[in-house]
């Protein structure tokens, strides 16, 4: 069983910043596409940002210019730096690992709550 350990959520005021962390097992870190997703209350889960094994990154339009995803290979950790936070960023944020080989393997973290007050 692959366990992803998320941290860094919390309550912040509009315009504030938070950094989320996702610790990934070292045995799979380098071969994983790693993304942050979020799920607002009553809505479907959506992709926020993704970092691929080759270093490419992808962002949802709603967070471009405000959020930054990065990988620390030495710590087997992916970060999501969130700046200029808005109340609409309030959601549970999930880390996802996707391994694409002969089969596709996908693992999810437990989620961390981010609340932005107005």
Secondary structure as UniProt FT lines:
FT   STRAND          5..7
FT   STRAND          10..13
FT   TURN            14..15
FT   STRAND          18..23
FT   HELIX           26..29
FT   TURN            30..31
FT   STRAND          33..39
FT   TURN            41..42
FT   STRAND          46..51
FT   TURN            53..54
FT   STRAND          57..59
FT   TURN            61..66
FT   STRAND          67..72
FT   TURN            73..76
FT   STRAND          77..82
FT   HELIX           87..89
FT   STRAND          91..100
FT   STRAND          104..108
FT   STRAND          112..117
//
